[in-house]
């Protein structure tokens, strides 16, 4: 196995690792969105808060989407990334 093939495999593993890292953030986003819904149904809308309670779950959702997209990009385009890294060879 030459260095380009090894780099290709390692970039795919890195992409898979990033996708797996985004999975807990999506679970937290779903759970906290449910908690925000229950909180709002019980207490109503709070007017004194700086940010609504649901914005915290939105940040986790955005984080997980960005991590999934970056991981899928690295998995799909690993050969292109490897060619960019080893363009001298």
Buried (B, 14 or more C-beta within 10 A) or exposed (E): EEEBEEBBEEBBEBBBEBBEBBEEBBEBBBEBBEBBEEBBEEEEEEEEEEEEBBEBBBBBBEBBBEBBEBBBBBBEBBEEBBBEBEEEE
